[in-house]
């Protein structure tokens, strides 16, 4: 289990938290990983994407607090029609700080490049048919059980600011896991200083 203790952009995150600046990138307001322990899903059991989605809706207030500032709920299983084909966006939110729609796709397995393409299509649809002129481009968040950051990076354009892959954890890490992760981060910082 990989746990990110440090943000990639600590200064920006702190400035947003202190309300010194508005976020300019989705990565500044979206948590990665998200800890969804409050959903009450059992560690040992397997579950489907619909189970995770239902648990999020049941615990919507806690989920909104976990994902970050400025979110409001819009829709669940939002149907979109594209030239006779029907698709469903798992969860749709609006973020008042970013002034844009935020679309969630839930994956209970490891993220694939096909999942990124699916979410990109939903984001494109929202930008072309739902977004108002005064609103910013829509953001897509792939909430997944596991991911390969290199696959995410190479699948998306280099200047991507609209698709974010965020790993979820159903339980907080153990003390041993936290200590191991802290040691890794300290080693990484020491190597970067050299």
C-alpha positions in Angstrom: 0.0 0.0 0.0 1.5 3.4 -1.0 0.6 6.3 1.2 1.4 9.8 0.1 2.4 11.8 3.2 3.6 14.9 1.4 1.8 16.8 -1.3 3.5 17.5 -4.5 2.8 21.2 -4.1 2.7 22.0 -0.4 2.8 25.7 -0.8 -0.2 25.9 -3.1 -2.2 23.6 -0.9 -1.5 25.6 2.2 -2.2 28.9 0.5 -5.6 27.6 -0.7 -6.3 26.3 2.8 -5.6 29.7 4.3 -7.7 31.2 1.5 -4.8 33.3 0.2 -5.4 32.1 -3.4 -7.9 30.4 -5.5 -7.0 27.0 -6.9 -5.8 27.0 -10.5 -5.5 23.2 -10.9 -7.7 20.3 -9.8 -4.7 18.6 -8.2 -4.6 21.5 -5.6 -8.1 20.6 -4.2 -8.4 16.8 -4.8 -7.0 14.5 -2.2 -4.8 11.5 -3.2 -5.2 9.1 -1.6 -8.7 9.5 -0.2 -9.4 7.6 3.1 -12.9 6.3 3.0 -12.9 4.4 6.2 -16.3 6.1 7.2 -18.0 4.1 4.5 -18.0 1.0 6.7 -17.0 -1.5 3.9 -15.4 -4.6 5.3 -11.7 -5.0 4.6 -11.9 -8.7 3.7 -15.0 -8.7 1.5 -15.0 -8.0 -2.2 -17.5 -5.4 -3.5 -18.7 -4.0 -6.7 -18.5 -0.4 -8.0 -22.2 0.0 -7.3 -21.6 -1.0 -3.6 -18.9 1.7 -3.3 -21.2 4.2 -5.0 -24.1 3.4 -2.7 -21.9 3.7 0.4 -20.7 7.1 -0.8 -24.2 8.4 -1.3 -25.3 7.0 2.1 -22.3 8.9 3.7 -22.4 11.9 1.4 -21.6 14.5 4.0 -18.5 12.7 5.1 -17.5 12.1 1.5 -17.8 15.8 0.7 -15.6 16.6 3.7 -13.0 14.0 2.5 -12.7 15.1 -1.1 -11.9 18.7 -0.4 -13.3 22.2 -0.2 -16.2 23.7 -2.2 -18.0 20.6 -3.5 -21.8 20.2 -3.8 -23.6 17.1 -5.0 -25.4 17.2 -8.4 -26.3 13.7 -9.6 -25.8 10.0 -9.3 -25.6 7.7 -12.4 -26.2 10.8 -14.7 -27.2 9.5 -18.1 -25.8 11.1 -21.1 -26.8 10.3 -24.7 -24.3 10.5 -27.6 -25.8 9.8 -31.0 -28.0 7.0 -29.9 -25.6 5.5 -27.3 -26.3 5.9 -23.6 -23.7 6.2 -20.9 -23.8 6.9 -17.1 -21.4 9.1 -15.1 -21.2 7.5 -11.7 -21.2 10.8 -9.6 -21.5 14.4 -10.6 -20.5 17.3 -8.3 -19.9 21.0 -8.7 -17.0 22.8 -7.1 -17.7 26.5 -6.4 -14.0 27.3 -5.8 -13.0 25.9 -9.2 -16.4 27.0 -10.8 -16.7 23.7 -12.7 -18.4 20.3 -12.8 -16.4 17.5 -11.2 -17.2 14.0 -12.6 -16.3 10.9 -10.6 -15.9 7.5 -12.1 -15.5 4.7 -9.5 -13.2 1.7 -10.2 -12.8 -1.1 -7.6 -9.8 -2.5 -9.5 -6.6 -1.1 -10.8 -7.0 1.8 -13.1 -6.5 1.2 -16.8 -5.9 3.5 -19.8 -9.4 2.5 -21.0 -10.9 4.0 -17.8 -9.0 7.2 -18.5 -10.5 7.3 -22.0 -14.0 6.7 -20.7 -13.7 9.6 -18.2 -12.1 11.9 -20.8 -15.2 11.3 -23.0 -17.5 12.3 -20.1 -15.5 15.4 -19.4 -15.6 16.4 -23.1 -19.3 15.9 -23.1 -19.8 18.1 -20.1 -17.6 20.8 -21.5 -19.4 20.8 -24.9 -23.0 20.4 -23.7 -23.4 21.2 -20.0 -20.9 23.9 -19.1 -21.9 27.5 -19.3 -19.5 30.1 -20.8 -18.6 31.6 -17.5 -17.6 28.2 -16.0 -14.2 26.6 -16.1 -13.5 23.3 -17.9 -14.9 20.2 -16.2 -12.7 17.9 -14.1 -12.8 14.2 -14.1 -11.7 12.1 -11.1 -11.0 8.4 -11.4 -11.5 7.0 -7.9 -9.7 3.7 -8.0 -8.5 0.9 -5.8 -5.0 1.0 -7.3 -3.2 2.9 -10.0 0.1 3.0 -11.9 1.1 6.7 -11.9 3.3 6.2 -15.0 0.4 4.8 -17.0 -1.8 7.7 -15.9 0.9 10.2 -16.9 1.6 8.7 -20.3 -2.1 8.2 -21.1 -2.9 11.9 -20.5 -1.6 14.9 -22.4 1.5 16.5 -20.8 -0.4 19.7 -20.0 -3.4 17.8 -18.5 -5.3 19.8 -15.8 -8.7 18.1 -16.1 -8.3 14.4 -15.3 -7.1 13.2 -11.9 -6.6 9.7 -10.7 -7.0 9.3 -7.0 -6.5 6.1 -5.1 -8.9 5.3 -2.3 -8.1 3.5 0.9 -10.9 2.0 3.0 -8.9 2.0 6.2 -6.2 4.2 7.7 -2.8 2.7 7.5 -1.3 0.8 10.5 1.3 2.4 12.7 3.9 0.2 11.1 2.9 1.2 7.6 3.1 4.9 8.6 6.6 4.5 10.0 7.8 2.6 6.9 6.3 5.3 4.7 7.9 8.1 6.7 11.3 6.4 6.4 10.8 6.2 2.6 9.9 9.9 2.4 12.8 11.0 4.6 15.2 8.9 2.5 13.7 10.5 -0.7 14.1 14.0 0.7 17.7 13.3 1.8 18.5 12.0 -1.7 16.9 15.1 -3.3 19.1 17.4 -1.1 22.3 15.8 -2.4 
